[in-house]
């Protein structure tokens, strides 16, 4: 029997991205990468965030905040508001 689904199924390659979807909502997040992610290094955590954003057609900016935290914000390429482009 046919049924209505709440969400469209995620392709196999994007399944790992779903855990990052909450953080990639455009808000500024401070993440404890040691506790919240399955990475072995801060560089690996940042790489995972960039890969997840790319799969969702987003960009993400990241900044280390001490040894245990990363501050992140995702955005669409054309909507990043802190970049001032001037004609030269």
C-alpha positions in Angstrom: 0.0 0.0 0.0 1.3 3.5 -0.8 2.3 5.8 2.0 3.5 9.3 2.6 7.1 9.6 3.9 8.4 12.5 6.1 11.8 12.7 4.4 13.3 11.6 1.1 15.7 8.7 1.6 19.4 9.8 1.7 21.7 8.2 -0.9 24.3 5.8 0.5 27.1 8.3 0.0 25.4 11.0 2.1 24.3 8.9 5.1 27.3 10.0 7.1 26.4 13.6 6.5 23.1 13.4 8.4 24.8 13.7 11.8 26.3 17.0 10.7 23.0 18.4 9.2 22.1 20.1 12.5 25.4 22.0 12.7 25.3 23.0 9.0 22.1 25.1 9.4 23.8 28.5 8.9 24.0 29.3 12.7 27.4 29.7 14.4 28.2 26.5 16.4 31.0 25.8 18.9 31.6 22.0 18.7 33.8 19.9 21.0 35.2 17.8 18.3 36.7 15.2 20.7 33.2 14.5 22.1 30.9 15.3 19.2 32.8 13.8 16.3 34.5 10.5 15.5 37.8 12.2 14.4 41.2 11.5 15.7 42.5 15.0 15.1 41.2 18.6 14.8 42.4 18.6 11.2 40.4 15.4 10.5 37.3 16.9 12.2 37.6 20.1 10.1 38.0 18.0 6.9 34.9 15.9 7.8 32.9 19.1 8.2 34.1 20.5 4.9 33.3 17.2 3.1 29.8 17.1 4.7 29.1 20.7 3.7 30.3 20.0 0.1 27.9 17.0 -0.2 25.0 19.3 0.9 26.1 22.0 -1.7 27.2 24.3 1.1 30.5 25.8 2.2 31.6 26.0 5.8 34.1 28.2 7.6 35.9 26.7 10.6 38.2 28.1 13.3 39.9 26.2 16.0 39.0 27.4 19.5 41.6 25.9 21.8 42.6 22.2 21.6 39.1 20.8 21.9 36.7 23.0 20.1 35.9 24.2 16.5 33.7 27.1 15.7 31.8 26.5 12.5 29.3 28.3 10.2 27.9 27.0 7.0 26.7 29.1 4.1 25.8 29.0 0.5 28.5 30.3 -1.8 26.6 33.4 -2.9 25.4 34.4 0.6 28.5 34.7 2.8 28.1 38.2 4.3 31.5 38.9 5.8 33.3 39.1 2.5 33.7 42.6 1.1 34.5 42.5 -2.6 35.8 45.7 -4.0 36.5 46.6 -7.6 40.2 47.3 -8.3 
